[in-house]
Amino acid sequence: MTSIGGAASSGMVDWNLAVATATRLMRPGPDVSRDEARAVVAELRRHAKASEEHVRGFTRLGTEETHDTPLLVVDRPGWVRANVAGFRELLKPLLDKMQERRGTSPGNAVLGAVGGKVTGVELGMLLSFLASRVLGQYETFAPATRDLPAGANGGGRLLLVAPNIVHVERELDVEPHDFRLWVTLHEETHRTQFTAVPWLRDHLEGEIQSFLGETDVDPMTVLERVREAAQSLVGGRPEGEEGDEGRSLVEIVQTPAQREILGRLTAVMSLLEGHADFVMDGVGPQVVPSVAEIREKFQQRRAKGASRLDLALRKLLGLDAKLRQYRDGERFVRAVVEEVGIDGFNRVWTSPNTLPTKAEISKPADWITRVHRKPEQ
């Protein structure tokens, strides 16, 4: 197994152990032959290439030259390794800060006993849960590693998780070729967003680092929440018991200043996810014959979740908020495009000042008024 990163911050999280644990605990993928697996990978690569042109044409964003990020078709362990590398990079400032606090923290003795290995195991448990659910992902903050290439200008790579795509297409009983193209259209939209809008990555990273920098760092609180989420996977908490009024990990540790930043982040993520859904549905009818059936079945799957345990864990991790982002963001994009057209909507990408606020996501007319208002004569 490839080592993830160097020694920095390893005292708080054993990243290699997180990868090993997730790989050991994750569910097996669908039963496919070696030849079938090769065929799926090849088809996903073809669809990803075709999706570039479809998305550029529909969104009017980017050019062929703007795509400098690699496409990786991965299995579940590959998705885990890629995400751990990204997490480590993004969380390094916070983990360094937590490491400094260990010496004076009241929980120092407990942390010393628990250590990074236990934290790594528990993080691995969470990743094992997520690894079977993600179909694709544009990794915005992805550093290049020996086995995982990334874009030349600040990282970035597009991941398609082949076994999960096959699993869901079988579960939904939809046409496999159509479903694979439909998924790649969504993920390719994310790649186009970040490659065609050069300032977006730095803006998002700045907001996230501001959020982490405002953390009133109590390592024991963070560790406690990770443990609660991990224990949910193995029945460590009574089914249906949420605690802390059902708040998510992010909500539990935030300060008043963080709530402001989180509001802006929520708006941006709603925009990005909603835009990808809008594009997927807009392009779909032209190139995916069974798009209506796929969309209906996929929406039903999103809404119901797999089980009560799945729903409880989604709540704790804040994944239910991500589902709302798809819905609210898509409504915002659709309403704006209907009113001012795709070029009018694309003014959203002009600068951080033209991004919608959290309130504007719910009230698209307010964004239109603010961004498209005529200067006073």
Secondary structure, 3 states (H helix, E strand, C coil): CCCCCCCCCCCCCCHHHHHHHHHHHCCCCCCCCHHHHHHHHHHHHHHHHHHHHHHHHHHCCCCHHHCCCCEEEECHHHHHHHHHHHHHHHHHHHHHHHHHHCCCCCCHHHHHHHHHHHHHHHHHHHHHHHHCCCCEEEECCCCCCCCCCCCCCCCCEEEEEHHHHHHHHHHHCCCHHHHHHHHHHHHHHHHHHHHHCCHHHHHHHHHHHHHHHCCCCCHHHHHHHHHHHHHHHCCCCCCCCCCHHHCCHHHHHCCHHHHHHHHHHHHHHHHHHHHHHHHHHHHHHHHCCCHHHHHHHHHHHHHHCCCHHHHHHHHHHCHHHHHHHHHHHHHHHHHHHHHHHHHHHHHHHCCHHHCCCHHHHHCHHHHHHHHHCCCCC
